[in-house]
Amino acid sequence: MIRCCDGSLYTGYTSDLERRIKEHGSSRGAKYLRGKMPLNLVWYKEYKYLKKALQMETKIKKLTKKEKESIVGGKRLDKVFKLKKKI
C-alpha cells in the first residue's frame, strides 16, 4: 500500500516492487496517484503466485480505510479479514 500526500491509501500489485515505486514516483504509474506526491510505501506483502496476489489485492481494496490502516499498523491480514466476516 502506498500513502499519498492527502492521506489516502493506494493498493496495487506488481511483479517488481522497486520498478513500480519508481514508475509511480515519475507519474508513469496509476492515474489515481498523479498529483498526490509525495508517495510513501507503507505496507507490502510478497506472494509466490500471481493469482494469490490478485485475490488479495481485490480483498484489500474492499476494506474500509480504518481496516487498511490497521494492516499498515501491523495487524495481520487474517485477523482483519476474520473481523470483517463477523460484522
GUTI-652999 format. One record per residue: residue number from 1; residue in three letters; x, y, z of N, C-alpha, C, O in turn. Coordinates in nm, 3 decimals. Example, Ala and Ser with C-alpha at 12.3 -4.5 7.8 and 13.67 -1.06 7.14 Angstrom:
GUTI-652999
num,residu,nxx,nyy,nzz,caxx,cayy,cazz,cxx,cyy,czz,oxx,oyy,ozz
1,ALA,1.319,-0.569,0.780,1.230,-0.450,0.780,1.320,-0.330,0.780,1.424,-0.332,0.846;
2,SER,1.285,-0.225,0.708,1.367,-0.106,0.714,1.290,0.003,0.787,1.341,0.114,0.804;
//
This chain:
GUTI-652999
num,residu,nxx,nyy,nzz,caxx,cayy,cazz,cxx,cyy,czz,oxx,oyy,ozz
1,MET,0.084,-0.117,0.000,0.000,0.000,0.000,0.089,0.123,0.000,0.195,0.128,0.063;
2,ILE,0.043,0.221,-0.071,0.114,0.348,-0.079,0.026,0.455,-0.016,-0.094,0.464,-0.043;
3,ARG,0.088,0.537,0.071,0.016,0.650,0.129,0.047,0.774,0.045,0.163,0.806,0.019;
4,CYS,-0.059,0.840,0.004,-0.047,0.963,-0.074,-0.038,1.083,0.020,-0.064,1.072,0.140;
5,CYS,0.000,1.198,-0.037,0.015,1.318,0.047,-0.117,1.362,0.110,-0.117,1.433,0.210;
6,ASP,-0.231,1.319,0.053,-0.361,1.354,0.110,-0.407,1.254,0.216,-0.518,1.265,0.270;
7,GLY,-0.322,1.155,0.246,-0.353,1.055,0.348,-0.425,0.933,0.295,-0.445,0.837,0.370;
8,SER,-0.465,0.934,0.168,-0.534,0.817,0.113,-0.435,0.703,0.093,-0.314,0.724,0.087;
9,LEU,-0.489,0.583,0.083,-0.407,0.464,0.064,-0.439,0.401,-0.071,-0.555,0.379,-0.104;
10,TYR,-0.335,0.374,-0.149,-0.349,0.310,-0.279,-0.302,0.166,-0.267,-0.197,0.139,-0.208;
11,THR,-0.379,0.074,-0.321,-0.344,-0.068,-0.319,-0.328,-0.118,-0.461,-0.413,-0.091,-0.546;
12,GLY,-0.223,-0.190,-0.487,-0.200,-0.249,-0.618,-0.105,-0.366,-0.607,-0.052,-0.394,-0.499;
13,TYR,-0.084,-0.435,-0.717,0.009,-0.547,-0.718,0.112,-0.524,-0.828,0.088,-0.448,-0.921;
14,THR,0.225,-0.591,-0.816,0.330,-0.582,-0.916,0.422,-0.703,-0.902,0.427,-0.767,-0.797;
15,SER,0.492,-0.733,-1.008,0.592,-0.840,-1.002,0.730,-0.783,-0.970,0.825,-0.858,-0.948;
16,ASP,0.742,-0.650,-0.969,0.870,-0.583,-0.942,0.842,-0.455,-0.862,0.818,-0.350,-0.920;
17,LEU,0.845,-0.466,-0.731,0.807,-0.355,-0.643,0.894,-0.232,-0.664,0.843,-0.120,-0.674;
18,GLU,1.024,-0.250,-0.670,1.115,-0.136,-0.685,1.087,-0.059,-0.814,1.082,0.064,-0.814;
19,ARG,1.067,-0.131,-0.924,1.036,-0.066,-1.052,0.903,0.008,-1.045,0.891,0.120,-1.095;
20,ARG,0.805,-0.054,-0.984,0.671,0.005,-0.977,0.670,0.133,-0.894,0.603,0.230,-0.929;
21,ILE,0.744,0.133,-0.784,0.754,0.253,-0.700,0.815,0.367,-0.781,0.769,0.481,-0.774;
22,LYS,0.920,0.337,-0.859,0.982,0.440,-0.943,0.883,0.491,-1.046,0.878,0.612,-1.072;
23,GLU,0.805,0.402,-1.107,0.705,0.444,-1.205,0.603,0.538,-1.142,0.568,0.641,-1.200;
24,HIS,0.555,0.501,-1.025,0.458,0.587,-0.957,0.518,0.723,-0.925,0.452,0.826,-0.941;
25,GLY,0.641,0.723,-0.883,0.708,0.849,-0.847,0.735,0.939,-0.966,0.750,1.060,-0.951;
26,SER,0.741,0.880,-1.086,0.768,0.960,-1.206,0.640,0.986,-1.286,0.647,1.028,-1.401;
27,SER,0.525,0.962,-1.225,0.393,0.984,-1.287,0.365,0.891,-1.405,0.277,0.921,-1.486;
28,ARG,0.437,0.780,-1.415,0.406,0.682,-1.518,0.323,0.568,-1.462,0.290,0.473,-1.533;
29,GLY,0.289,0.577,-1.337,0.212,0.472,-1.271,0.064,0.496,-1.281,0.016,0.552,-1.380;
30,ALA,-0.008,0.455,-1.180,-0.154,0.465,-1.177,-0.201,0.610,-1.184,-0.142,0.698,-1.121;
31,LYS,-0.306,0.634,-1.260,-0.361,0.769,-1.273,-0.406,0.824,-1.138,-0.396,0.944,-1.112;
32,TYR,-0.455,0.735,-1.051,-0.502,0.778,-0.919,-0.393,0.853,-0.842,-0.423,0.944,-0.766;
33,LEU,-0.269,0.815,-0.863,-0.159,0.871,-0.784,-0.104,1.003,-0.840,-0.029,1.072,-0.771;
34,ARG,-0.140,1.037,-0.960,-0.088,1.161,-1.020,-0.138,1.282,-0.942,-0.257,1.296,-0.915;
35,GLY,-0.045,1.368,-0.908,-0.079,1.487,-0.832,-0.093,1.463,-0.683,-0.134,1.553,-0.609;
36,LYS,-0.061,1.343,-0.638,-0.073,1.311,-0.495,0.064,1.284,-0.433,0.075,1.209,-0.336;
37,MET,0.167,1.344,-0.490,0.303,1.327,-0.439,0.321,1.411,-0.314,0.250,1.510,-0.299;
38,PRO,0.410,1.377,-0.222,0.495,1.259,-0.229,0.419,1.132,-0.190,0.317,1.136,-0.121;
39,LEU,0.473,1.020,-0.236,0.415,0.889,-0.207,0.508,0.814,-0.114,0.630,0.824,-0.125;
40,ASN,0.449,0.739,-0.023,0.529,0.659,0.071,0.477,0.516,0.074,0.359,0.493,0.097;
41,LEU,0.566,0.422,0.050,0.531,0.281,0.063,0.515,0.252,0.212,0.610,0.268,0.288;
42,VAL,0.396,0.210,0.253,0.371,0.189,0.395,0.346,0.043,0.430,0.352,0.005,0.547;
43,TRP,0.319,-0.042,0.329,0.296,-0.184,0.357,0.304,-0.263,0.226,0.258,-0.217,0.122;
44,TYR,0.362,-0.381,0.235,0.360,-0.472,0.121,0.372,-0.615,0.169,0.420,-0.641,0.280;
45,LYS,0.329,-0.706,0.086,0.340,-0.849,0.115,0.374,-0.919,-0.015,0.316,-0.889,-0.119;
46,GLU,0.467,-1.011,-0.008,0.508,-1.086,-0.126,0.430,-1.217,-0.135,0.404,-1.283,-0.034;
47,TYR,0.395,-1.252,-0.257,0.326,-1.379,-0.285,0.402,-1.454,-0.393,0.459,-1.394,-0.484;
48,LYS,0.402,-1.585,-0.380,0.472,-1.669,-0.477,0.395,-1.674,-0.609,0.456,-1.680,-0.716;
49,TYR,0.263,-1.671,-0.601,0.181,-1.687,-0.720,0.100,-1.560,-0.748,0.042,-1.501,-0.657;
50,LEU,0.096,-1.520,-0.875,0.024,-1.402,-0.918,-0.124,-1.410,-0.883,-0.182,-1.311,-0.840;
51,LYS,-0.184,-1.526,-0.901,-0.327,-1.542,-0.873,-0.359,-1.505,-0.729,-0.459,-1.438,-0.703;
52,LYS,-0.277,-1.548,-0.635,-0.298,-1.518,-0.493,-0.282,-1.368,-0.468,-0.358,-1.310,-0.390;
53,ALA,-0.184,-1.307,-0.533,-0.163,-1.162,-0.517,-0.285,-1.084,-0.567,-0.327,-0.988,-0.502;
54,LEU,-0.341,-1.124,-0.680,-0.459,-1.056,-0.735,-0.580,-1.074,-0.644,-0.658,-0.981,-0.625;
55,GLN,-0.596,-1.193,-0.589,-0.707,-1.219,-0.498,-0.695,-1.131,-0.374,-0.794,-1.074,-0.327;
56,MET,-0.575,-1.120,-0.321,-0.554,-1.041,-0.201,-0.572,-0.892,-0.229,-0.626,-0.820,-0.146;
57,GLU,-0.527,-0.846,-0.346,-0.547,-0.706,-0.383,-0.697,-0.674,-0.385,-0.739,-0.571,-0.333;
58,THR,-0.775,-0.761,-0.444,-0.920,-0.740,-0.451,-0.982,-0.734,-0.311,-1.065,-0.647,-0.284;
59,LYS,-0.941,-0.824,-0.223,-0.993,-0.824,-0.085,-0.956,-0.697,-0.012,-1.039,-0.636,0.056;
60,ILE,-0.830,-0.656,-0.026,-0.782,-0.537,0.045,-0.855,-0.412,-0.005,-0.890,-0.325,0.074;
61,LYS,-0.877,-0.403,-0.135,-0.946,-0.287,-0.191,-1.089,-0.273,-0.139,-1.145,-0.164,-0.139;
62,LYS,-1.148,-0.383,-0.094,-1.284,-0.381,-0.041,-1.289,-0.340,0.107,-1.397,-0.315,0.160;
63,LEU,-1.174,-0.333,0.172,-1.170,-0.295,0.313,-1.196,-0.146,0.330,-1.178,-0.066,0.238;
64,THR,-1.238,-0.110,0.450,-1.254,0.032,0.483,-1.116,0.093,0.508,-1.017,0.021,0.524;
65,LYS,-1.110,0.224,0.510,-0.982,0.292,0.537,-0.931,0.252,0.675,-0.811,0.231,0.693;
66,LYS,-1.020,0.241,0.772,-0.980,0.203,0.908,-0.918,0.064,0.908,-0.817,0.042,0.975;
67,GLU,-0.977,-0.028,0.835,-0.922,-0.164,0.829,-0.786,-0.166,0.758,-0.696,-0.238,0.800;
68,LYS,-0.773,-0.087,0.652,-0.644,-0.078,0.583,-0.538,-0.018,0.676,-0.424,-0.063,0.678;
69,GLU,-0.578,0.083,0.753,-0.484,0.145,0.847,-0.439,0.044,0.953,-0.325,0.049,0.998;
70,SER,-0.528,-0.047,0.992,-0.487,-0.148,1.091,-0.382,-0.243,1.032,-0.294,-0.290,1.104;
71,ILE,-0.391,-0.271,0.903,-0.289,-0.353,0.836,-0.158,-0.277,0.832,-0.052,-0.333,0.864;
72,VAL,-0.163,-0.151,0.794,-0.043,-0.068,0.791,0.020,-0.062,0.930,0.142,-0.061,0.945;
73,GLY,-0.065,-0.059,1.032,-0.018,-0.054,1.171,0.037,-0.186,1.223,0.086,-0.191,1.336;
74,GLY,0.030,-0.291,1.143,0.091,-0.418,1.184,-0.005,-0.532,1.211,0.039,-0.643,1.241;
75,LYS,-0.134,-0.507,1.201,-0.230,-0.615,1.225,-0.222,-0.716,1.111,-0.210,-0.679,0.994;
76,ARG,-0.228,-0.842,1.146,-0.220,-0.949,1.046,-0.343,-0.951,0.957,-0.455,-0.927,1.002;
77,LEU,-0.320,-0.981,0.829,-0.430,-0.986,0.732,-0.541,-1.081,0.774,-0.659,-1.047,0.764;
78,ASP,-0.505,-1.198,0.820,-0.607,-1.297,0.858,-0.694,-1.244,0.971,-0.814,-1.274,0.976;
79,LYS,-0.637,-1.168,1.061,-0.714,-1.111,1.172,-0.813,-1.004,1.121,-0.927,-0.997,1.167;
80,VAL,-0.767,-0.922,1.026,-0.853,-0.817,0.971,-0.970,-0.881,0.896,-1.085,-0.839,0.913;
81,PHE,-0.942,-0.981,0.815,-1.050,-1.045,0.738,-1.143,-1.127,0.826,-1.262,-1.138,0.796;
82,LYS,-1.091,-1.183,0.934,-1.174,-1.257,1.028,-1.273,-1.163,1.096,-1.391,-1.196,1.110;
83,LEU,-1.226,-1.044,1.137,-1.313,-0.945,1.198,-1.418,-0.896,1.099,-1.532,-0.870,1.136;
84,LYS,-1.380,-0.884,0.973,-1.472,-0.836,0.870,-1.589,-0.934,0.854,-1.703,-0.892,0.835;
85,LYS,-1.561,-1.064,0.861,-1.666,-1.165,0.847,-1.766,-1.160,0.961,-1.884,-1.190,0.941;
86,LYS,-1.722,-1.123,1.080,-1.810,-1.119,1.199,-1.907,-1.002,1.193,-2.014,-1.008,1.255;
87,ILE,-1.872,-0.899,1.121,-1.956,-0.778,1.118,-2.078,-0.797,1.031,-2.159,-0.706,1.017;
//
